[in-house]
């Protein structure tokens, strides 16, 4: 700024000298005015548009409560039912009754309300834990779930496997305790039964999260032929890494078997050529976000799978926001969140937005764009950004619709950091950054303003390998403050971005690098 002021002052002095010598003053004044225009570039953002929040049709949560661990069940007509642990901010001595949503397309949900209530303090289940729902050959429906009591269940332990049945999946009758933890296993951490029929073995398998005295967190297998009497087989998976392997689920895509499990506020997975194992976690076995800071960061947790029309969906939940907005901290339980699984060439898994969203977001929305800094070039649906090492380039694309998808191809430098910016309205001119960060090999969002990306470390993130290509296909799915970013059908980063709502604009940025956002398209519900 000092250099600019000195140049302008010098030109004015020159004009005065020329005037004193009898030269015409007008040309000198024009030179000064032209110089000032070059030096003092000014950019105007797009005007604010009206904004109105929408009902949550993609990522529902119950009125007055939150969605905890989900238990997917697919009906004969392809309806997805999500039984879930109902959580509130005011849990009493009894808590986590099981409620249910159902959906035919993952784009709208029916709330069925309470399915199974918690018991009395004298019962084995004053609190309920995760389980699974299945149907036997006679048409009877079974709900296996966790009973949890701090009173120890008459010396049997804190947690046990329990059972309920139904003829219509709406009215459930409890049958009591099936079994407790075996000898050599923790009676405090013994939960989340997953039950399914195995044609090869002509019996049912029950997988459960347990803690063995020497192995730590494991997934244990039981078998049964009648769903009543269960034989303990032993661990099917012992990663020697997590305290527990909560909410285990076993499924097959092609000829590869996958085991999902959750701990550390994260949903993990492992792979095997056989349903018997051994299951080995790939080098990067996280498909959505995780946290690095101390405290809670439940971005995508307790996910289990459902297969519908040949597609496999990973059904979990996005945690509710922490004490402060856009901090990267998410508490236990929040909103339904479903990803569609993709099997990659090397048999590892990726995730993408459910294909059913394409039938929901059908109306094209014009995407205007204007530069807000130097280094921005706009050509139709393409935006090129170039920023010096200690600066950033930013383009504004106007007020973000309350619900929308945005797709584009992003090309960035090997050490570049670019992405989407939210803010810039008349109410709040600042922009926060949702990052594709090749510098650190991460996707991340934690409410940092663009200039702060070099100052603070990421706290809500997922790893991403940018070396395989310089161009990456990105899809944003937004509903109110929930923003899910999918990249290359490989990874997702799910966030609650309160800085993106209430009339905030959406833009694109490049931080100290060059980046190009091409083929930008936006859709809203038709």
N, C-alpha and C positions, 0 to 999 in steps of 0.2 A: 504493500500500500504506500510506503514512503517513496518508492521509486516512481509510482504513478503520479503522486502529488508533485514531485520534483520536476517531472517531465512537463506537466501542465503549467507549472509556475514558470519554467524556462520559456515555454512558448508564449505565454502572456507577456513576459519581459521583452522578448523579441518583437512582439507586435507593437509594444509601446515605443521601442527604439525606432522601428520602421515608421511609425506614425510621426515621431519627433523629427525624422529626417525628410518628412514630406511624402513618404510612401502611403499608398491607400491602406486604410485600416481594415476594410472589409475582408480581403483575402486572408489576412492573418487571423481574424476572428473565426473565419470558416475553418482554418487549419486547426485552431485550438478546439473548436467544437467537434470536428471530425476525430481528433486524437482522443478526446474525452469519450466519444462514443465507442471507439475501439477498446479503450482500456476498461471502461465500466460496462461490460456486458450485463444485460438484465434479462431474466427469463421469467415468464409468467406460467404458473401451473394452470391446468385445466380447471374450470369452475366446478364447485361442489354440486353434486346431484342429490336428489332426495333419497333418503335411506330408510328402510323399515325392516327390522328383523323378521325372520320367517320361522314357522314351526320346525322343529327338528324331525325331519322325515328320514334322513340318512343315518343320523347318530342320536337316536332317542335316549332319553332318561326319564324315569317316572317323576310325576309331580311330587315335590317334597322329598325326593330320595335320589339314589344313585344306583347304577348298575354295577354289581360286583361280578364275581366269577360266573361265566356262562356255561351252560350245559346244552349243546345243540342236539336237536332231534329233527330228522327229516321225515315227513309223513309220506304216505303212498302217492299223494297227488303233487309232491314236490314242494310243499310248504315247509319253510324253515321255522321251527319253534326254538326259541332261545329261553330256556329256563335259567334263572339267574338269582344270585344272592342279593336281596334288597338291603341296601345300606342307607343310613341317615346320619345326620350330624348329632343326633340325640338318641343313640342306642341305649337301651336300658339293660337290665340283667339278662333278659332274653333278647336275641338279635339274629339278624340274617335269615328271615323267612325266605322261602323260595317263591318268586314271582315268574311270570312268563310274558314274553312278546311272541308274536308270529308275523311272518312276512312271506309274500310270494315272490318278491323281486328285489329285496334289500333296499328298496326306495320308499317304503311306507310300512309302518308297523301297527299291528293291533295289540293293545294292552289288555291282557287277560287277567291281570291282577294276581291276587294271592293264590298259590297252588298248594303250598305246604307250610304250615306255621311251626314255629319253634315250640318246644315243650315247656313244662314247668321246671322250676329249679331242682326238683327231686327226680326229674327224668334224665335219661342219658343225653338229651338233645335240647337244653335250654338255648343253645346256639347251634345253627346249622352250618355245615360246610359243604364244599363242592362235591359233585358226584356225576351221575350220568343217567340218561333215560334210554330204554330200549323196549322192544316188543317181542314176546315169545311166540312160538308157532301157533298157539291157541288164541292169539289176539289180545292177551292180557298185557298191559303196559307196566313196566317196572321202573321205579326211581330208586337208585342206590345213592346214598348220600352219607355225609359225615355227621355224626353226633359229637358235640363238644360240650363238656361241662368242667367247670373249674373245681367242682366238688369231688372229682375223681371216680364217679360212677361205681361207688361201692367197692373201691379198691381195684377196679378193672382198668383204670387209666382215664386220662383226659379225653381221648378221642377213640371212636369206634366206627365200624361200618354198620349202617342201618339201611332199612328197606321199606318201601311203600309201593302199593299197587293201585291201578286204576283201570276202568273199562272204557273211559272216554277222554283221558288226559286232562280232565278239568277237575275231577273230584278224586282225591287221593286218600288212601287209608294206610296208616302206618302199621307195619308188622313187627317192629321192634329191632333189637340188636341182632346182627348176623354173626359178627365175631370182633374180637379185640386184637391188639398187636401180639404177635407171637413172642416167644422167649428170645432174648437177644436183640430185641428191637424196642425203641422208645415207645412208651405208652402215651406220651404227651404229643408226639408228632407222628400221626398215623392217619392219613386222610386222602380224600379225593378219589374214590373208587370209579374206575372206568370199566364198564362191562360190555362184552360183545361176543357173538357167536363165531367160532372158528371151525369152518367146514372141514378143513384138513384133519383136525384132531377130534371132531365130533363131540365138542364140549365148549362150554363158555370159558372165556378168560376174564379175569378181574385183575386190572393193574391198579396199584395204589402207591401213593407217595409215602415213604417210610424213612426211618433213620436207624441204620444198623450200628451196633456198638463199635465196630472197627472200621466199617466202610464209609460211614457218614450218610449223606443223603443218597437214597437209592430208589429205584422203581421196582416194586415187588410184584410177583405174579402168583395168582391163585387160579385153580380150575374147578369146574363144577359141571354136572350133567343135568341138574334140576333147579339151579338158581337158589337153592336153600343150603345145601351142604357143600362146603368149600374146602379144597385141599391146598395147603401151602406148598408152593414149588420153590420159591426163593427169588433172589434179585435177577431181573432181566437187564438192568442197566445200573452201573455204579461208576459215575464219572470221577469220583474222588475230587470233586471241585466245589460243589454246592452243599450248603447245610441241609437243604431239602430239594426235592425235584417235584414241586407241586403240580397238580392238574395234569398228570401224564395222559397222553393220547397217542395211539398207534394207528398208522394208516399207510396205504400203499398207493404209489403213482407209478404206472408202468410195472417194471420189475424191481423197483427199489422201495424199501420200507423206511418210514420216517417215524421218529419218536419225538414229540414235542413235550416240553416241561418248562416250569417257570420258577425262578428265584431271582434274588438281587434286583427286584422290580422289573425283570426282563423275561420275555418268552424266548427260550432257546429251542434248538432242535439238533438231533443226531440222526445218522444214516446207517443202513445196513442192507446187505443183499438178501437177508432172511428175516422173517418176523421173529425168529428166535435170537437174533443178534449174531455177533456182538455189534452194538451200536456205537458209532464213532462220530463225535461232533466234528464238522468241517472247521477249517481255520477260522472262518467268520460265520458263526451260526446264529446271528441276530438279524432279524428281518425288518425291524422298526427301531425306534429310538431307545436310548438308555441315558442314565445320568452319570455324571462324574463327581459331582459335589456330594458332601455328606447330607443326609436327610432323604426324604422320599422323592422319587422321580419315576412314578408309575406311568410311563408313556403308553405302552401296549402290553397288557399283562393277562396271564391265565388263559391263553388262547387254546381252543380246541377246534377240531375240524368238522366240516359238514360237506358231503358230496351231493351236488344237485345238477342233474342233466350233464353229467360227465365232468363238471368243474368242481374243484375242491376249494373251499373257502376256509380261511383261518379266522375264527370268531372269538373276539376278546373284548376288551374295554380300554378306553382312553381315560386316564385318571382325571379327577377334577382338579381345578387350579389350586395352587398352594396359597399361602398367606398373602402373597403379593402377585399381581397379574404379570404375565409374560416373564416370569423369573426362571422358567425351566424346571420348576418343582411341581410335581403332580401327586396328589394324595390318592390313597387307596379308594377305588370305585369311582365311577363317573358316568360315561356314556357308551352305548354300543359302538363297536368299531370292527368292521369286517374287511379283510383283504382277500383278494383272489390269488391263490398260489400258482406259481409258474415253475415248471421243472426245466432247468437249464440243461445245456448240452453235457455238462460234466456231472449231471444228476443232482447238483446242489439246487436249493430252492430260491426262488425270487418271489416278489409280490407285485401286484398291479391293482389298479382300481377295478372293482367288479364290473364286468362287461354290461350288466344290467343298467348301470348308470347311463349308458348311451341312449337308452330308451326314456330316460328321465330328463336329461339335459339335451334338448332337441332344437332350441332356438338360438341361432347365431346372434351375437351381440357385436356391434362395431367396436373395435378397439382403437380409440384415438391415441395419439402419443405426441408429447412435446418435450424438448430438452429442458432440464432444470439446471444443467451445468455445461461447461465446455466439454468437448470430446464426445458429443452425441450426434449420430447421423441416423436419420429416420427415412426409410424407403418402403412405403406401404406397410406390410405386416412384418417388416424386418427392422431391428434396431441394433446398431453397432455402437459400442462404447469403448472409449480409450481413455485411460487415466494414468497420470504419472504415479511413481511409486508411493508418494506421500499424499495422494489425492484420490478422489473417487469421481466417477461419472454416473449421472442419474437421469433417467427419463420417467416422466409421469404418464400413466395411462388412464387417469381419471378415477372417479369414485368406484370402489369395489362393490359389485352387487352382493347382496346378503347371501345368496347361494349361487354358485357358478362352478364351471370348470374352465381351466386355462391350459392350453397345450402349446408347446413350442420346442424348438431344438436349440440347445445352448452349446456354443463353442467357446472355449476359454483356454487361456494359456496354461502350460504345464504347472506353473506355480501360481495360478490365478485364483481369485476369490470373487465370485459374482453371485447374483441371485435376484430375489424379489424383495421389494421394499414396500412397507406399509406405513401410511401416515399422510402428512402433507395436506390435511384439510384446513379449513379456516379455524377449526377448533384447536387443532394441534398440528403445527407445521413440521414437527420432527418425523423422521423416517426410521423404522427399525428394519433389521435385515434377516431374511430367511436365506441361508447360504448354501451354495455349492462351492465348497472350499477345497480346491485342489492343493493348496499350500499345505494343508494338514490332513488331506485324505478323509474329509468329513462332510456330512450334511448336518447342519445345526441351526437352532433358533433358541434364543434366550432373552429376547427383548433388547438386545444391544442396538444402539444407533450405529449407523455405518462408520463414522469416525472411530468408534470404540472397538471395532473388530480387531484392531491391532493392539489394543490395550488389555483386553480381558480374555481369558481362556474360555473356550466353549464349555457349557455345562449340560446341555441337552442335545444329544447327538446320536449319529450312527456312522460307522465307518463306511467309506465308499472308495472303490478303486477307480480312479480317474485315468489310469495309465493305459487302459485297454482301448480308449478312443478319445479323440479331442472333442467330439460332438456327442451330446447326450440328450435323449428325448425326455422331457419333463412334463408331468401332468399334475396340476393342482386341483384338488377337490375341496371346495369351501362351503361351509354351512354355518352362518353366524360366525362365532369366534373360532370354530374348529377348522383348521387348515391342514390337509394331508397332502404331502408332496411325494409323488412317485417318480423315480428316476430309472429309466432303461428297463422297466419291469424287473428290477433287481432289488431295490430297497425302497422303503417308505420312511418318511419322517413325519410323524403326526404331532400336531401342536395345537394349543389353544392360544390364539393370537388376538388378544383383546384390542391391540393397536390396529387391527385390520377392520374393525367394525365401526358403527355409529357414524358413517359418512367418510371414513378414511379412504384415501386413494391407494391404488396399487401401482407400483412402478417396477422398473428393472435397474440394476446397478452393476458396476464393476469397480472393485476396490484395488487401486494400484496395479491394474492390468488391462488387457484388452479382452473383450467378450462380445459375442454376437448372439442375439436372440432372434431367431428366424422362424418364419411360418407361424407367427403368433395367432392363435384363435381362441375365442371365448364363447362359451355357451351357457345359457340359463334355461330353467325349465320352460317347456312350451305351454 
